[in-house]
Amino acid sequence: MTVNQNSRLVNKDILENILGLRQHSRSLIFLKANTLAISPSVQNQYNWFDIRKPNLDFYLNAPSSKGFLIIRFFDTFLVSELEPFIKRMMPADKFVFNKSIGPHWKFRIRKSGTAHFIYNQQNSGVSYPIKEYSVQELKKLLN
């Protein structure tokens, strides 16, 4: 198993077995009833992650789904509603394109004291505060 494969598995068992989400194919998308979560795993020294346009499109085309961004940040969960995150952090003109993964947005997480902020690497002047959730708080949120 490569490092990339290992990082995708971090806390995936909690998403599936405790929170009752099911992974859509091999994507970052996890589903439960009318809830959709995009859940990247951040396990690198640079605290970066990306969200690919097909994952965003899946959410945008999902009928009446409540959307969340659930970042598996090392051994913690950082959570936001998806709609305000998309509006602020994923402008149509601030993405990266490469042949292997297509259009995607690249982000970096920065910690300041106990607070966490996300920065779009193509628009680094804009930050987005994101809250840390316990597993119990996530359970309440998703039920």
Sequence and secondary structure as in RCSB ss.txt:
>XXXX:A:sequence
MTVNQNSRLVNKDILENILGLRQHSRSLIFLKANTLAISPSVQNQYNWFDIRKPNLDFYLNAPSSKGFLIIRFFD
TFLVSELEPFIKRMMPADKFVFNKSIGPHWKFRIRKSGTAHFIYNQQNSGVSYPIKEYSVQELKKLLN
>XXXX:A:secstr
  HHHHHHHTTHHIIIIIS  EE TTSSEEEETTEEEE  EE STT EEEEEHHHHHHHHTSTT EEEEEEEETT
EEEEEEHHHHHHHH  TTS EEETTTEEEEEEEEEEETTEEEEEETTEEEEEEEEEEE HHHHHHHH 
